[in-house]
Each structure stands twice: as C-alpha cells, then as structure tokens.
Amino acid sequence: MLEAIRTAAQSWLAKVILAVITIPFALWGVESYIRTPTGQDSIATVAGEKISSVEFNNAVRNQLDQFRSQFGKDIDASIMDNPEMRKSVLDQLIDQRLLGRAVKSSNLSASDVTLRDWISNEPSFQDNGVFSPVRYQSMLQGRGMSATSFENLLRSDLARQQFVESIALTGITSSASVQQYFLAVDQSREVAIVNLAPEPFQAKVKISSEQAKAYYDGKPAEFTIPEQVRAEYVEFSIDTLTPTIQVPADEVKKAYEANSSRYIQKEERKASHILISAAKDASDADKAAAKTKADALFAQVTKSPKDFAELAKKNSQDPGSATNGGDLGFFPRGAMVKPFDEAAFAAKKDEIVGPVLSDFGYHIIRVTEVRAEKSKTLAEVTPEIESELKKQMAQKKFSELAEKFTNAAYEQSASLKAAAEAVSMPIKQSAWISKGAGSAPPFANPKMTTALFSDVVIKDKRNTEAVEVAPNSLVVARALETKPSAVRPFAEVEAGIIARLSREEALKLAKADGEAKLAALNDGKSDVKFPQVLAINRTNPGGLAPNIVEAAMKASAKTLPTFIGVDNANGSYTLIQISKVIEPAVTDEAKLKAAKARVEQAVTQQKLQATVAALRATSDVSIAKNALDKKVDQ
C-alpha cells in the first residue's frame, strides 16, 4: 500500500500502453533515428516511408543495451544475430511507423502543457524532487541529444500514447466473462502423480562399441574441436581509465558553487498513519461507514496518542505499514498522494491530523519527526562531485586517446607494445578461445572473435583492428599460438557416446512403459498405486512442476477419476490422476476486481495487436530480401 500511495498513477492500462509504444526516454540514443542520413540503403519500407539500415542497426544495439541493463553487461552480444530476435526489432520499428501514421491521420497531438508536465515530472531530470533545467540539458547532451530533438520525439510519442489509450479504454468485459475467467483460474483439482524415470530402464539397454562407432562416423561435426587461438590483448576503456583520473580540489569547489541548488536537502517528514480503506468508486454507504470508523479512531488517538501504534496494528488497512504501527518512514514533499502530502507537511511534530480523504480512503496521520531543509556542505558532497567530474574527465581523455590507440595498433601492427604505451595499459593474455564458441569478455563480442580468427591475424601475425566490444571500451589483440580444427579420436569419446545412446534408449523405454500404464489405467486394468492426493491450482501448485500443473488443470474432467500422461523436459514420464474438481466460491469482491483487471488487460492487448495488424494489412509494407541475415556491429 505504501508503494501504491507513493506512485498512485501506475495502472494496468499504463503497463499495456508501454508494452506497445516506447516513450523515448527509455531509448537513450534515439536522436540517431531522427538524424538518419539520407541516401542510406533501406531495410524496409512502410507506406513509402523507408526504415534505413542505420536506423535498424541502432534499434538492434539499443535492444542489446536494454538486455545488458537487465541481465548484466557480459551478456553474449551474438543473441542479436538470431533472425527471430532481429525480426522482432524490425517488427517494432514497422509497428511504430504504422502507429505514427495512424496518429497523424487522427489529428492527435500533445500540447505544450502536457509536454512540460511530462518533462518536469520525470525523476531523471530532477534534483531533490524538483525539475532542474541544468540536469535536463546535461543529461540530454551526455547522450548526444538536443532539447529540441528530444522534445519533438517526446511530443510524437505522447500523441501516439493518446491514440493507443483511446483503443485501450474500449477493453471492457462483461461480468459473466469475468466470472467465467475467475472460475477457470481459481478452480482447484485433487491430483496424484507417479513419475517414471529412465534410470531403472538403463540396465536393460546394451549399446555396443559398433553402434557407438556408427553414431560417431555419422556425425563428425559433433566431435570436431574448432580452430583455437590463444591471444595477447590490450583493453582500453573508460572503466580502466577513470581510476587513474585525479580531480583538483579547486575544480570540485567550483562545481559545488556553480550547482549549489543541487545540494539542498529538501525538508522531509517522518509520519505514521492509520488507513481505513474507501475506494474511489465505493458506494456512499461504504464511504460513510469508513468515515465513521475513521472518526472514532481519530477520537481515540487524539485522547491517547501513546496508543497510536497499537491502534494502527489492529485497525489500519494498509498491510505495508500496519505491522510497523503505521510507520511510513521519511519522505520528501510530493512523494505521497496530494491530500496526504498537504496534511503531513502542514502539521507540526507530534501533531495528529485527520481523517484525511485520498483515493485510498481515510488517513489518520501522526507526524513523528521533521528534518528541516538544509544545504549539504562541500565536504559532504565532495565524493559525489569528484565521481561526476572523474567521469567527465575520463570521457574527454578517452576520446583523445582512443584515436592514438587505434592508430598505434594499425601503424605498428606486428606488436601490441605501441598500442599499450599509447594508453598506458598492460598487455594481457587470454585462455584458449574456440572459434564459434562462447568466450569470456572481452572476447564475447562477435566482431572481436571474427577479427581474431581472420587470416590477417592468424596467418600474417598482425594485430586486429581496435574493436569496440562495449560502449567506450576498445580492444586490440593478436594471436600468440593457434590450434587447427580437428576431430576428436573415437577412443576419446566412445564412453560418452555409449552413455548418451543408453540414456536415449532408456528414455524411449520409460515413455513406452508410461504410455502402456496410462492405457491400462484408462481401461481400468492397471495396478499402479498413486500416493495421497494433493489439491492444486494455477496459483498454488503444491510443489509440482509448472508443466504438470498446467496439464492437470487443462485435462477434461467430465468423468472422474481421469488419467493423463506428460512428457517432461528431463526425459521422465509422469502419470497424473485427477480425482476431484473444486470450484471456487465467487464471493470475494477483491478477487473478482483483480480478475476483471486481468481480463480487461488481456482483451485490451488483443485489441491493440488487432489494430496494428489491421494497419499492417491495409498498408504497403515491404522488407528487403535477406535483411535479417545482415550482421550488425555490436
């Protein structure tokens, strides 16, 4: 609830919209879309409007950057070479073009006020909760964007959001549909399972050396060790450069004085509350009942303030804070919903105010501590300023040295010494790297491994070019020693082949045995003993694997008991007995409301997808041949 109070505006509709459109702030670097040079080869055309290869490559890199931010920077960049992944990126670009055309024909636009409100309320542009023009300009410049370009792009996306929102708001479903969905999702079933593992069948399997040899001869590629190289390399990046930067104290002081407004600690309040819920759309009777209860509690805590925490634990309907006696911790002005915020910041320390009505219900608020606004001292913010200045200075120095590094690697290509000396970085050595196989950074980058296994490097013993393996990270490498591709001897792999073939045969026997037992169960002739039944549903699986739960919940239950069989990813076979269906009681209004939101979200998503599909069907969309096979430098 505390999180809900803080963010109040987040809704399922917003999530659906964000799944279809992309506010540009999430796409740092999109200025390149606007500035795409004319005359570039096009990868697709949408109603006569071209999507250039430059724009597509930028979108692919941006998707990779998003993956890196989610899953770590060491993620293998080659995932973006997958045709399906690249098609997904191209489809998004096409859909955005189609939506853009639809928005334009609908005459929708974002006003200056809407644009201003979005930018001023974006946390990334704020200092201590207040919009900072200096931070706004700094962040845009740091990502190569002008304010005009960003605002034009944002205006377009906000207009597109209006268009999508108009479609999304039609996703209303009937009470009967919601109830049907609720019954399907919350239905429980009593099940019992028997797992048939392949291991007991392996004793019955005998694989000869001749069978293993035949498998070996038939699949030589499977046993081929690819070409390998062990390299020496020099890595030059901002991350390695930053620790070497020293920031003069006078520069820190100058930055502090120039940005003094950034270092003001705004007033904060610590408060506790008791919430009596009353939904915005609740009936007048329900609101009146909630108000009566809140008034009674307010009278109690006013008379006996020492009992506030205990009364909050027993009565507050905010599960996030009730267990802590209603304590919400410290928060700045504007962090809570408006009525709560105004009441809390108007009260004095230890004052109890209320009941205060918000969209969540009635709040009884007690301000327990006040932190007055104050300016942070130079000493307090020196580490922060030093860090920022270090990054700025490192970026500038990196830009200056990158060209020297690249030129040294090229001009003195028989050795890494000159390149290493140009940037004062050590020459390192790698482990053995296999061609086409995954490698540890910095050789996880496909362009780096392609360069490393080129004839220039392997045969001519030259340096690679300086490859950007990650943003602001360059690597030059050369081969120390190589191993040619070779097929592993049969004697070396025979045992492994026999083990694999034995397991495969055991899997077949386990499945055949399971299917025979299933047939016997359905004929009423089986002696399979199922253990004690377990009541499960989709939200409470009872420890069973997801595929088993889904199979059990999907199975026909017209006659009981019923039996089904399931193949598992690990090769085992599971027999499932379904003996009882337990229908949920549709009495919980909160659950029905949540179910309604889920159904409407699903319906809305379908409507949005249908709209985009219709736009595609009525628009001339063409994709260049072999466009998705092109490699993009990551």
Secondary structure as UniProt FT lines:
FT   HELIX           2..7
FT   TURN            8..9
FT   HELIX           12..20
FT   HELIX           24..27
FT   TURN            28..30
FT   HELIX           31..34
FT   TURN            38..39
FT   STRAND          42..46
FT   TURN            47..48
FT   STRAND          49..52
FT   HELIX           53..71
FT   TURN            73..74
FT   HELIX           77..81
FT   HELIX           83..105
FT   TURN            106..107
FT   HELIX           112..121
FT   HELIX           123..125
FT   STRAND          126..127
FT   TURN            128..129
FT   STRAND          130..131
FT   HELIX           133..142
FT   TURN            143..144
FT   HELIX           147..168
FT   TURN            169..170
FT   HELIX           175..186
FT   STRAND          188..196
FT   HELIX           199..204
FT   HELIX           209..218
FT   HELIX           220..223
FT   STRAND          224..225
FT   STRAND          228..237
FT   HELIX           238..241
FT   HELIX           242..244
FT   HELIX           249..258
FT   HELIX           260..263
FT   STRAND          264..265
FT   STRAND          268..277
FT   TURN            280..281
FT   HELIX           284..303
FT   HELIX           305..307
FT   HELIX           308..315
FT   HELIX           319..322
FT   TURN            323..326
FT   STRAND          327..332
FT   TURN            333..334
FT   HELIX           338..346
FT   TURN            349..350
FT   STRAND          352..358
FT   TURN            359..360
FT   STRAND          361..371
FT   STRAND          374..375
FT   HELIX           378..411
FT   TURN            412..414
FT   HELIX           417..423
FT   STRAND          428..434
FT   TURN            435..436
FT   TURN            441..444
FT   HELIX           446..452
FT   HELIX           455..458
FT   STRAND          467..470
FT   TURN            471..472
FT   STRAND          473..483
FT   STRAND          486..487
FT   HELIX           490..522
FT   TURN            523..524
FT   STRAND          534..536
FT   TURN            542..543
FT   HELIX           546..554
FT   STRAND          562..567
FT   TURN            569..570
FT   STRAND          573..582
FT   TURN            586..587
FT   HELIX           589..617
FT   STRAND          621..623
FT   TURN            625..626
FT   HELIX           627..629
//
